[in-house]
């Protein structure tokens, strides 16, 4: 006779995901890109989503009703096996399916308020049906937004670097501010947004050449997590994705041509324009 273990409830699975997931994400943020990052990411996906293949991540727990205090799902999801649509970078950028999965994990575990109805009052400009989307589809949308921003910031190159000419000296490096990595971030972001959010280590990185992939700021996972944290903070303050003053990414500054290019990419997700 084979004795098995009962499948844990969705509430228990999410409670475990919340606690263990945060621990694993912190561990992942301290590991450089490569085998270590991939290993930790697959461990996280195995625990939370059952090792789903590329673009087929089961995020069904996001569609259940959650307890307001604990965040644990208290009812089963109504749509048990939604498939994530591939993000814009997945056909061409190496390892980008892992970047997509990491974005989903960070948002769902650490910044779930980004999936709420009023997180971005202009979300309908980027995805006309945003208000009607499930939380899983909203998660897919935010992934596409970050992929679109990264396209015009770095060309999806994790080692992209641009020295800014009008932003002065970076207080961390003592050098001219440089925008680096997938989302073109700077070492000073660890001061402006917190070391816990932007875990870049100049003391380690200073021995490497400017575009050496071993630099912590060029680790795609550290870079993406910092970018998500920046976006989450701006959403809490502005409740807008695109605005005129105080915007972090110039590609999202209201009135700039790139905003329309980014909108085209986010609208390419079919559920943004047509009920599925």
HELIX and SHEET records of a PDB file:
HELIX    1   1 UNK A   10  UNK A   29  1                                  20    
HELIX    2   2 UNK A   35  UNK A   49  1                                  15    
HELIX    3   3 UNK A   60  UNK A   63  5                                   4    
HELIX    4   4 UNK A   96  UNK A  110  1                                  15    
HELIX    5   5 UNK A  112  UNK A  115  5                                   4    
HELIX    6   6 UNK A  123  UNK A  126  1                                   4    
HELIX    7   7 UNK A  130  UNK A  132  5                                   3    
HELIX    8   8 UNK A  135  UNK A  154  1                                  20    
HELIX    9   9 UNK A  189  UNK A  192  1                                   4    
HELIX   10  10 UNK A  202  UNK A  205  1                                   4    
HELIX   11  11 UNK A  216  UNK A  218  5                                   3    
HELIX   12  12 UNK A  220  UNK A  238  1                                  19    
HELIX   13  13 UNK A  250  UNK A  252  5                                   3    
HELIX   14  14 UNK A  257  UNK A  267  1                                  11    
HELIX   15  15 UNK A  270  UNK A  272  5                                   3    
SHEET    1   A 2 UNK A 161  UNK A 163  0                                        
SHEET    2   A 2 UNK A 178  UNK A 180 -1                                        
END                                                                             
